[in-house]
Amino acid sequence: MMKNAYYITIEELLKSTELRIPGELQSGEHLIYSSPATLSYNSPGAQGFGVKRAGLVIPESIMLLIAPACCGRNTTILADEGGYSHRMFFLQMDESDIVTGRHLSEIPEAIGEILEVCETKPKVVVLCITCVDALLGTDLERVCRKAEEALNGEVRVVPTYMYALTREGKNPPMVAVRESIYSLLEKEERKINQVNLLGFFTHLADDCELYDLLRQIGLDRVLEVGRCETLEEYRELGASNFNLILNPESRKAAFALEERLGMPYAELTRLYQIDRIRRQYELFAAALGTEFRLEEYHREAEQAVQELQEVCKGKSFVVGQVVNGNPLEMALALLKMGFEVKSVFAAITEEDYPYIREIGEYNPDLRIYSTLSPTMMNYDGDQDVDISIGTDAAFYYPKSVNVKWNDEIQPFGYRGLKNFANEVAETWKRAAADDAKMNETKE
């Protein structure tokens, strides 16, 4: 008899005196299983914002991918789908290049050819190398400097690394690419009314209250790289008073900017627990020696949560990994709203243990799965679930009502919670109405 996929319950995880994450839930401990649910996000060259598209967030840039044909093939497909194929160029490596490394000497010439054929001349060339060069030990930063010298400073050349091999290391690809994105910023005269939001490759939703809260305390210029259309606009980020980290994968970029430009930073976490959202804002304001006016935003989010509780009363949930949020924190938020959460698909880290401990107080039987574990090929979806959150969860629970909650424009804070609650409630109401119509037709 085939065993089901590996999972661990919250209760079992908390029984461990060392609070050790089981090897089955750590992708670096085994082969990676790519089910259809994971193909869109488990590679640095994946859909959405993998390394290649992320590197192109730098405005007025193009990318030169230096790779064997296999890596170029999936890039071509993704670039066509993502609408950035006109900004992607390739320097294909053959077997001789892999053995001798001679392709590195061809990079300046390749960039020169690109500059000749581009209708609009780029101001930045982003070099992207793959695991092949990782194994060769290529010093890409030196390669970039040499390319700039060979081209007499005609363009800036920036390094990025599509190293799937380093995903479990201290500097995984999506952390490293964020540091590269901000590497061109230079020290400017400080503007005390200006702040940078670091974390996402696009920008926050226009209705996010964080913009207003920052304006309340005199920070009326809020800059995000995802809103920059020109390199000149991008360079304005170098004059900001401080950086506000909204995604932990941007910490290393913030550390580098503090060291290089003397730009301090603070950090806020994306949360869906209404009490924690308020508390975080209060602590942030206190650290700045001020207060925020939160009542209106808190009330809006509270009303949206109450409506969700009424519309989806008694419904069960699962939370996937492909969501705009931390799946464990989202599961905890749903549990606090009074819903049953049966499973979570997540890559657990030590930072998740506070959520895990609190989840244990609400549902110690909640299951945690790693979608990259080879055991997931045995997954049988044996639980009845009403609502699934996340693109991957829809694959595992095809009969559930699915809310993707994975748009590129990023939710945050009270408005993020409000919009999430509204979308879940509206999606469930539409599904219920469709079911009612179908039943009427059958009768």
KOLVEXBA-196788 format. One record per residue (C-alpha): residue number from 1; x, y, z. Coordinates in steps of 0.05 Angstrom, whole numbers, plus 5000, padded with zeros to 4 digits. Layout:
N
(rec NUM; (X; Y; Z));
...
***
This chain:
443
(rec 1; (5000; 5000; 5000));
(rec 2; (5028; 5068; 4980));
(rec 3; (5040; 5115; 5039));
(rec 4; (5012; 5185; 5039));
(rec 5; (5057; 5247; 5033));
(rec 6; (5098; 5265; 5093));
(rec 7; (5069; 5316; 5140));
(rec 8; (5079; 5335; 5212));
(rec 9; (5025; 5362; 5258));
(rec 10; (5036; 5424; 5300));
(rec 11; (5030; 5380; 5363));
(rec 12; (5085; 5333; 5339));
(rec 13; (5130; 5391; 5320));
(rec 14; (5122; 5424; 5388));
(rec 15; (5137; 5359; 5425));
(rec 16; (5208; 5362; 5399));
(rec 17; (5251; 5390; 5455));
(rec 18; (5300; 5418; 5405));
(rec 19; (5244; 5446; 5360));
(rec 20; (5282; 5417; 5302));
(rec 21; (5252; 5423; 5232));
(rec 22; (5246; 5352; 5204));
(rec 23; (5290; 5336; 5145));
(rec 24; (5229; 5321; 5102));
(rec 25; (5209; 5394; 5108));
(rec 26; (5278; 5420; 5088));
(rec 27; (5289; 5419; 5013));
(rec 28; (5364; 5419; 5023));
(rec 29; (5360; 5351; 5057));
(rec 30; (5333; 5312; 4998));
(rec 31; (5319; 5313; 4924));
(rec 32; (5268; 5365; 4902));
(rec 33; (5201; 5341; 4876));
(rec 34; (5171; 5387; 4824));
(rec 35; (5096; 5374; 4821));
(rec 36; (5053; 5418; 4776));
(rec 37; (5038; 5458; 4840));
(rec 38; (5111; 5477; 4849));
(rec 39; (5137; 5486; 4778));
(rec 40; (5118; 5560; 4776));
(rec 41; (5159; 5580; 4837));
(rec 42; (5213; 5531; 4859));
(rec 43; (5268; 5556; 4813));
(rec 44; (5307; 5621; 4813));
(rec 45; (5285; 5627; 4740));
(rec 46; (5212; 5615; 4756));
(rec 47; (5148; 5650; 4737));
(rec 48; (5129; 5714; 4772));
(rec 49; (5194; 5745; 4796));
(rec 50; (5252; 5697; 4790));
(rec 51; (5323; 5723; 4787));
(rec 52; (5319; 5742; 4714));
(rec 53; (5257; 5784; 4715));
(rec 54; (5275; 5812; 4783));
(rec 55; (5342; 5838; 4757));
(rec 56; (5305; 5877; 4703));
(rec 57; (5269; 5917; 4757));
(rec 58; (5327; 5966; 4750));
(rec 59; (5298; 6017; 4702));
(rec 60; (5328; 6028; 4632));
(rec 61; (5364; 5961; 4637));
(rec 62; (5372; 5899; 4595));
(rec 63; (5397; 5830; 4616));
(rec 64; (5451; 5786; 4585));
(rec 65; (5441; 5715; 4607));
(rec 66; (5505; 5674; 4601));
(rec 67; (5485; 5602; 4602));
(rec 68; (5480; 5535; 4566));
(rec 69; (5421; 5526; 4518));
(rec 70; (5378; 5490; 4570));
(rec 71; (5376; 5551; 4616));
(rec 72; (5364; 5598; 4557));
(rec 73; (5305; 5556; 4534));
(rec 74; (5262; 5565; 4596));
(rec 75; (5282; 5639; 4599));
(rec 76; (5255; 5649; 4528));
(rec 77; (5188; 5619; 4548));
(rec 78; (5182; 5658; 4612));
(rec 79; (5205; 5724; 4580));
(rec 80; (5153; 5717; 4525));
(rec 81; (5098; 5704; 4576));
(rec 82; (5121; 5760; 4621));
(rec 83; (5128; 5812; 4566));
(rec 84; (5201; 5827; 4576));
(rec 85; (5231; 5786; 4519));
(rec 86; (5254; 5851; 4485));
(rec 87; (5301; 5863; 4544));
(rec 88; (5332; 5793; 4546));
(rec 89; (5395; 5774; 4509));
(rec 90; (5436; 5710; 4510));
(rec 91; (5508; 5690; 4507));
(rec 92; (5504; 5615; 4497));
(rec 93; (5558; 5571; 4528));
(rec 94; (5582; 5508; 4493));
(rec 95; (5623; 5450; 4521));
(rec 96; (5689; 5485; 4508));
(rec 97; (5666; 5546; 4547));
(rec 98; (5647; 5503; 4605));
(rec 99; (5716; 5470; 4606));
(rec 100; (5759; 5532; 4591));
(rec 101; (5717; 5591; 4615));
(rec 102; (5732; 5627; 4549));
(rec 103; (5661; 5655; 4547));
(rec 104; (5680; 5706; 4600));
(rec 105; (5727; 5742; 4552));
(rec 106; (5669; 5748; 4502));
(rec 107; (5623; 5787; 4548));
(rec 108; (5647; 5858; 4532));
(rec 109; (5640; 5844; 4457));
(rec 110; (5571; 5815; 4468));
(rec 111; (5550; 5877; 4507));
(rec 112; (5577; 5921; 4451));
(rec 113; (5535; 5884; 4400));
(rec 114; (5473; 5891; 4443));
(rec 115; (5483; 5966; 4449));
(rec 116; (5487; 5970; 4373));
(rec 117; (5421; 5934; 4360));
(rec 118; (5378; 5965; 4415));
(rec 119; (5331; 6018; 4388));
(rec 120; (5332; 6051; 4456));
(rec 121; (5401; 6048; 4485));
(rec 122; (5401; 6017; 4555));
(rec 123; (5438; 6051; 4612));
(rec 124; (5449; 5988; 4652));
(rec 125; (5467; 5917; 4631));
(rec 126; (5451; 5863; 4681));
(rec 127; (5495; 5801; 4674));
(rec 128; (5462; 5737; 4698));
(rec 129; (5502; 5673; 4705));
(rec 130; (5479; 5603; 4725));
(rec 131; (5501; 5543; 4766));
(rec 132; (5553; 5527; 4712));
(rec 133; (5593; 5589; 4729));
(rec 134; (5581; 5576; 4803));
(rec 135; (5617; 5510; 4795));
(rec 136; (5672; 5544; 4754));
(rec 137; (5682; 5594; 4810));
(rec 138; (5670; 5655; 4765));
(rec 139; (5683; 5722; 4799));
(rec 140; (5625; 5759; 4767));
(rec 141; (5637; 5824; 4802));
(rec 142; (5706; 5827; 4771));
(rec 143; (5677; 5808; 4704));
(rec 144; (5628; 5867; 4710));
(rec 145; (5684; 5916; 4726));
(rec 146; (5726; 5891; 4667));
(rec 147; (5666; 5898; 4621));
(rec 148; (5653; 5970; 4643));
(rec 149; (5727; 5986; 4631));
(rec 150; (5727; 5954; 4563));
(rec 151; (5666; 5995; 4543));
(rec 152; (5696; 6059; 4571));
(rec 153; (5640; 6067; 4622));
(rec 154; (5587; 6072; 4567));
(rec 155; (5539; 6031; 4610));
(rec 156; (5537; 6005; 4681));
(rec 157; (5544; 5930; 4688));
(rec 158; (5511; 5895; 4747));
(rec 159; (5519; 5822; 4770));
(rec 160; (5462; 5774; 4785));
(rec 161; (5465; 5700; 4801));
(rec 162; (5415; 5647; 4780));
(rec 163; (5446; 5596; 4827));
(rec 164; (5395; 5543; 4847));
(rec 165; (5453; 5509; 4883));
(rec 166; (5455; 5564; 4935));
(rec 167; (5381; 5564; 4952));
(rec 168; (5393; 5533; 5020));
(rec 169; (5455; 5576; 5034));
(rec 170; (5466; 5642; 5070));
(rec 171; (5457; 5682; 5006));
(rec 172; (5402; 5649; 4965));
(rec 173; (5387; 5676; 4895));
(rec 174; (5326; 5718; 4913));
(rec 175; (5365; 5751; 4970));
(rec 176; (5427; 5764; 4926));
(rec 177; (5386; 5794; 4869));
(rec 178; (5355; 5845; 4916));
(rec 179; (5424; 5868; 4937));
(rec 180; (5443; 5874; 4863));
(rec 181; (5381; 5915; 4848));
(rec 182; (5403; 5969; 4897));
(rec 183; (5477; 5965; 4882));
(rec 184; (5478; 6024; 4835));
(rec 185; (5452; 6073; 4887));
(rec 186; (5503; 6126; 4907));
(rec 187; (5507; 6171; 4967));
(rec 188; (5465; 6234; 4957));
(rec 189; (5448; 6293; 5001));
(rec 190; (5400; 6265; 5053));
(rec 191; (5326; 6285; 5048));
(rec 192; (5294; 6279; 5116));
(rec 193; (5223; 6274; 5087));
(rec 194; (5240; 6214; 5042));
(rec 195; (5239; 6139; 5056));
(rec 196; (5250; 6077; 5014));
(rec 197; (5206; 6015; 5018));
(rec 198; (5248; 5953; 5006));
(rec 199; (5223; 5883; 4996));
(rec 200; (5182; 5876; 4933));
(rec 201; (5197; 5880; 4859));
(rec 202; (5131; 5914; 4845));
(rec 203; (5099; 5964; 4892));
(rec 204; (5047; 5965; 4947));
(rec 205; (4974; 5972; 4929));
(rec 206; (4956; 6044; 4918));
(rec 207; (4905; 6043; 4974));
(rec 208; (4954; 6017; 5026));
(rec 209; (4950; 6058; 5090));
(rec 210; (5026; 6056; 5100));
(rec 211; (5033; 6114; 5051));
(rec 212; (4985; 6157; 5092));
(rec 213; (5016; 6137; 5159));
(rec 214; (5085; 6157; 5135));
(rec 215; (5057; 6223; 5110));
(rec 216; (5026; 6235; 5178));
(rec 217; (5096; 6239; 5208));
(rec 218; (5126; 6282; 5153));
(rec 219; (5153; 6228; 5106));
(rec 220; (5115; 6253; 5045));
(rec 221; (5163; 6222; 4994));
(rec 222; (5157; 6146; 4995));
(rec 223; (5200; 6114; 4941));
(rec 224; (5197; 6043; 4914));
(rec 225; (5240; 6014; 4859));
(rec 226; (5178; 5982; 4829));
(rec 227; (5150; 6052; 4813));
(rec 228; (5214; 6078; 4781));
(rec 229; (5210; 6086; 4706));
(rec 230; (5278; 6119; 4693));
(rec 231; (5347; 6109; 4721));
(rec 232; (5345; 6181; 4745));
(rec 233; (5284; 6166; 4788));
(rec 234; (5318; 6103; 4813));
(rec 235; (5379; 6143; 4835));
(rec 236; (5335; 6187; 4879));
(rec 237; (5330; 6127; 4927));
(rec 238; (5401; 6143; 4948));
(rec 239; (5378; 6207; 4981));
(rec 240; (5327; 6175; 5028));
(rec 241; (5329; 6186; 5103));
(rec 242; (5323; 6111; 5117));
(rec 243; (5300; 6045; 5088));
(rec 244; (5238; 6008; 5111));
(rec 245; (5244; 5933; 5101));
(rec 246; (5177; 5899; 5084));
(rec 247; (5204; 5831; 5063));
(rec 248; (5258; 5794; 5102));
(rec 249; (5293; 5775; 5037));
(rec 250; (5313; 5849; 5032));
(rec 251; (5350; 5851; 5097));
(rec 252; (5418; 5838; 5065));
(rec 253; (5405; 5894; 5015));
(rec 254; (5388; 5941; 5072));
(rec 255; (5451; 5920; 5110));
(rec 256; (5493; 5935; 5048));
(rec 257; (5461; 6004; 5039));
(rec 258; (5474; 6021; 5112));
(rec 259; (5547; 6001; 5106));
(rec 260; (5558; 6034; 5038));
(rec 261; (5515; 6096; 5043));
(rec 262; (5505; 6104; 5117));
(rec 263; (5430; 6094; 5108));
(rec 264; (5395; 6065; 5169));
(rec 265; (5336; 6018; 5166));
(rec 266; (5275; 5993; 5203));
(rec 267; (5232; 5932; 5189));
(rec 268; (5158; 5918; 5186));
(rec 269; (5126; 5849; 5175));
(rec 270; (5067; 5834; 5130));
(rec 271; (5013; 5809; 5177));
(rec 272; (4941; 5787; 5173));
(rec 273; (4927; 5785; 5248));
(rec 274; (4890; 5850; 5262));
(rec 275; (4915; 5857; 5333));
(rec 276; (4988; 5847; 5311));
(rec 277; (4980; 5898; 5255));
(rec 278; (4959; 5951; 5305));
(rec 279; (5014; 5931; 5354));
(rec 280; (5068; 5933; 5300));
(rec 281; (5047; 6003; 5277));
(rec 282; (5046; 6028; 5350));
(rec 283; (5116; 6001; 5363));
(rec 284; (5143; 6030; 5298));
(rec 285; (5113; 6099; 5314));
(rec 286; (5140; 6096; 5385));
(rec 287; (5210; 6081; 5358));
(rec 288; (5204; 6144; 5316));
(rec 289; (5179; 6184; 5376));
(rec 290; (5109; 6196; 5348));
(rec 291; (5040; 6165; 5340));
(rec 292; (4997; 6143; 5281));
(rec 293; (4923; 6155; 5272));
(rec 294; (4901; 6083; 5262));
(rec 295; (4827; 6083; 5282));
(rec 296; (4796; 6089; 5212));
(rec 297; (4840; 6035; 5182));
(rec 298; (4830; 5988; 5241));
(rec 299; (4755; 5997; 5237));
(rec 300; (4753; 5982; 5162));
(rec 301; (4793; 5919; 5170));
(rec 302; (4752; 5897; 5230));
(rec 303; (4687; 5905; 5191));
(rec 304; (4716; 5865; 5132));
(rec 305; (4737; 5809; 5180));
(rec 306; (4667; 5808; 5212));
(rec 307; (4634; 5801; 5144));
(rec 308; (4682; 5744; 5126));
(rec 309; (4664; 5709; 5191));
(rec 310; (4590; 5714; 5174));
(rec 311; (4596; 5694; 5101));
(rec 312; (4643; 5635; 5113));
(rec 313; (4619; 5613; 5181));
(rec 314; (4635; 5539; 5193));
(rec 315; (4679; 5533; 5131));
(rec 316; (4747; 5499; 5131));
(rec 317; (4811; 5525; 5100));
(rec 318; (4880; 5504; 5075));
(rec 319; (4935; 5555; 5061));
(rec 320; (4986; 5545; 5006));
(rec 321; (5057; 5569; 4997));
(rec 322; (5045; 5612; 4935));
(rec 323; (5011; 5671; 4970));
(rec 324; (5026; 5743; 4986));
(rec 325; (5042; 5729; 5058));
(rec 326; (5073; 5679; 5106));
(rec 327; (5028; 5617; 5101));
(rec 328; (5036; 5600; 5175));
(rec 329; (5019; 5671; 5197));
(rec 330; (4959; 5671; 5150));
(rec 331; (4936; 5605; 5180));
(rec 332; (4943; 5634; 5250));
(rec 333; (4902; 5695; 5229));
(rec 334; (4846; 5651; 5202));
(rec 335; (4846; 5609; 5266));
(rec 336; (4840; 5673; 5307));
(rec 337; (4780; 5692; 5264));
(rec 338; (4747; 5627; 5286));
(rec 339; (4757; 5585; 5224));
(rec 340; (4782; 5514; 5219));
(rec 341; (4849; 5509; 5183));
(rec 342; (4867; 5437; 5166));
(rec 343; (4934; 5443; 5129));
(rec 344; (4989; 5491; 5110));
(rec 345; (5039; 5483; 5054));
(rec 346; (5103; 5519; 5074));
(rec 347; (5179; 5519; 5077));
(rec 348; (5188; 5526; 5152));
(rec 349; (5245; 5567; 5181));
(rec 350; (5264; 5581; 5253));
(rec 351; (5230; 5649; 5247));
(rec 352; (5163; 5612; 5240));
(rec 353; (5166; 5581; 5310));
(rec 354; (5128; 5638; 5345));
(rec 355; (5071; 5626; 5296));
(rec 356; (5076; 5551; 5305));
(rec 357; (5072; 5556; 5381));
(rec 358; (5011; 5600; 5377));
(rec 359; (4977; 5556; 5325));
(rec 360; (4986; 5498; 5374));
(rec 361; (4938; 5533; 5421));
(rec 362; (4883; 5534; 5369));
(rec 363; (4893; 5471; 5327));
(rec 364; (4949; 5423; 5348));
(rec 365; (4925; 5375; 5294));
(rec 366; (4940; 5423; 5237));
(rec 367; (4985; 5390; 5185));
(rec 368; (5046; 5422; 5154));
(rec 369; (5069; 5397; 5086));
(rec 370; (5131; 5415; 5045));
(rec 371; (5110; 5416; 4972));
(rec 372; (5182; 5404; 4949));
(rec 373; (5188; 5338; 4987));
(rec 374; (5191; 5276; 4942));
(rec 375; (5137; 5246; 4987));
(rec 376; (5088; 5295; 4956));
(rec 377; (5082; 5249; 4896));
(rec 378; (5041; 5206; 4942));
(rec 379; (4995; 5262; 4964));
(rec 380; (4923; 5239; 4962));
(rec 381; (4885; 5301; 4987));
(rec 382; (4846; 5260; 5038));
(rec 383; (4817; 5320; 5074));
(rec 384; (4751; 5353; 5056));
(rec 385; (4765; 5428; 5049));
(rec 386; (4718; 5485; 5032));
(rec 387; (4767; 5542; 5015));
(rec 388; (4839; 5539; 4992));
(rec 389; (4885; 5599; 4993));
(rec 390; (4942; 5602; 4942));
(rec 391; (4955; 5577; 4872));
(rec 392; (4989; 5513; 4895));
(rec 393; (4933; 5496; 4944));
(rec 394; (4884; 5496; 4886));
(rec 395; (4924; 5439; 4854));
(rec 396; (4920; 5396; 4917));
(rec 397; (4847; 5412; 4931));
(rec 398; (4815; 5421; 4862));
(rec 399; (4744; 5415; 4889));
(rec 400; (4754; 5472; 4938));
(rec 401; (4737; 5545; 4926));
(rec 402; (4804; 5575; 4911));
(rec 403; (4829; 5645; 4926));
(rec 404; (4897; 5655; 4892));
(rec 405; (4917; 5717; 4932));
(rec 406; (4982; 5723; 4893));
(rec 407; (4976; 5786; 4852));
(rec 408; (5040; 5823; 4835));
(rec 409; (5016; 5888; 4866));
(rec 410; (5030; 5876; 4939));
(rec 411; (4981; 5879; 4997));
(rec 412; (5004; 5903; 5065));
(rec 413; (4977; 5924; 5133));
(rec 414; (4904; 5938; 5149));
(rec 415; (4884; 5948; 5077));
(rec 416; (4919; 5883; 5058));
(rec 417; (4877; 5847; 5111));
(rec 418; (4813; 5883; 5090));
(rec 419; (4823; 5866; 5016));
(rec 420; (4841; 5794; 5032));
(rec 421; (4778; 5785; 5075));
(rec 422; (4735; 5818; 5021));
(rec 423; (4764; 5774; 4966));
(rec 424; (4753; 5710; 5005));
(rec 425; (4682; 5729; 5023));
(rec 426; (4664; 5751; 4951));
(rec 427; (4696; 5689; 4921));
(rec 428; (4656; 5644; 4967));
(rec 429; (4591; 5681; 4953));
(rec 430; (4602; 5675; 4878));
(rec 431; (4616; 5601; 4884));
(rec 432; (4554; 5591; 4926));
(rec 433; (4512; 5629; 4876));
(rec 434; (4540; 5588; 4819));
(rec 435; (4524; 5523; 4856));
(rec 436; (4453; 5548; 4869));
(rec 437; (4442; 5563; 4795));
(rec 438; (4470; 5495; 4775));
(rec 439; (4422; 5460; 4823));
(rec 440; (4363; 5500; 4796));
(rec 441; (4382; 5479; 4725));
(rec 442; (4385; 5406; 4745));
(rec 443; (4317; 5410; 4777));
***
